């Protein structure tokens, strides 16, 4: 029993010694870091040179708009694509996926994917917003059930 007590005292002594060395070595680093942060100053933005204000508008209001209004707002951005067929919509782990058919080939895509010269910009259960890379124009593909 005495051996275990001596071993415990030695281990605790080594732990305290390492803690003291840690505080001596890394203590000044933290103090220097805090003083460097407090020395930084952020200048105020000068708005006197602004010529006109910019109004940001939300073109896609899926929670407030009806399906017809949402598709109409997407069509206001681009034209309806005729060479692409929107086959289905699925959602896994909070990520929207669309099944699209382009030139007879089916693809499962998500926002940001590039397929057959298009970049997928937005996916809803009713429509997909695409950007054609060659002409940099937007195209909208409706799901077949949404057009009825």
N, C-alpha and C positions, 0 to 999 in steps of 0.2 A: 504494500500500500504506500509505503514511503517513497518507493521508486516512481510510482505514478504521480505523486504529489510534486516531486522534484521535476519530473518531466513536464508537468503542467505549468509550473512556475517558469521553467526555461522557455517553453513555447510562448507564454504570455509576455515574457521579457523581450523575446525576439520580435513579437508582434508590435509591442510598444516602440521598440527601437526603429523598426521599419516605418511606423507611422510618423515618428519624429523626423526621420530622414526625408520622408515624402513631403511633410509640411515645410521643411527648410528648403528643399529643392524646387518644389512647384508652387509654393506660396507667392514668391515675387512675380512669377509669370502671370498669375491671375490678376494681381494688383496692376501690373503694367498693362494688361489687356483692358481692364476697366478704365484706366486713365486714358488710353488711346480712344476708346469709344466716346468718352465724355468730351474729348477735344474736337470731335467732328461736328461741324455746323452745316446745316442744310439751308441754303438760301431760299427765300420765298420766290415763287414763280411770278414774274412780271407779266401781268395780263394787259398792260396798256398798249402792247403792240398787236393785239388780236384785232383783225379787221372785221370779221363777222363770226358769229357763233354757229356752231354745228349742232343740229338736232339729230339725235340718234333715234331711229324708229325700229320697232320690233316687227319684222315682216311676218314672222311665224309665231302665232299665238295659239298653240294647239290646245291649251287648257281653257281658253276663253272663246274660241271660235268654233263654229259648226264645221263638219267635214267639207262642205261645199266652199265655205269661206276660206278654209285653210288651203285647199287646192287652188282656189282663185288667187290667193296671195302668193303661192309658189309660181303660178303661171304668170303673175305680174313680173317676176324676176326673169323668167325664161319662157321658151316655147315648149309645146308638148312634143315629145319625141315619139316617132312612129315606128322606128326600127328596133325598139327595145320593148320587151314584154315583162311586166312586173308580176311574177307568179305567186309570191308569198312573203309573209313577214313573220319573224320569230324574234323572241327576246330571251337571252340567256345571261345571267349574272349582270343585269342592268346594262347590257349591250344590245343594241338593235341590229338585227341582221335582215337582209332582204334576199330573196331568191329572184334573180333577174335572168332573162333569156335574151342573149345578144347573138345574132346570126346563127341561130340554131343551137348554141351552146349555153348551158345553164351554169350560173355562177352563184355562190353564196357569198355575199359581200357585206361589209360594214363601212361606216363612215371613214373616209381616208383611203380606202382601197382604190386601186387603179385597175380597170379592166376594159379591154378592147378600146382604148383611146379615151375613156371617160374616167374622171375622178368622182367618187361618190361623196357628195357634200352633205346630204341629209336624208334620213330615213324615217318615215312614219308608217303607221299601218295602212295608210291610204295612198301614199305617193312617195316617190324617190326623187331627190334633186341631184342632178348630175352636172358636171362641167366637162364639156368637150375640150380636149387639150389642143387640138389643131386650131380651132377657131376661137377658143376661149369664150364660148357661149354656154349659157345654162340651158338645160333641158329638164323637163319634168315628165316622169312616167307615172301614170295612174294605175292603181290596182284595178283589175277588171270589175270587181264588185263595187268599187267606189264610183265608177262611171254611170251606174244604173240609178 
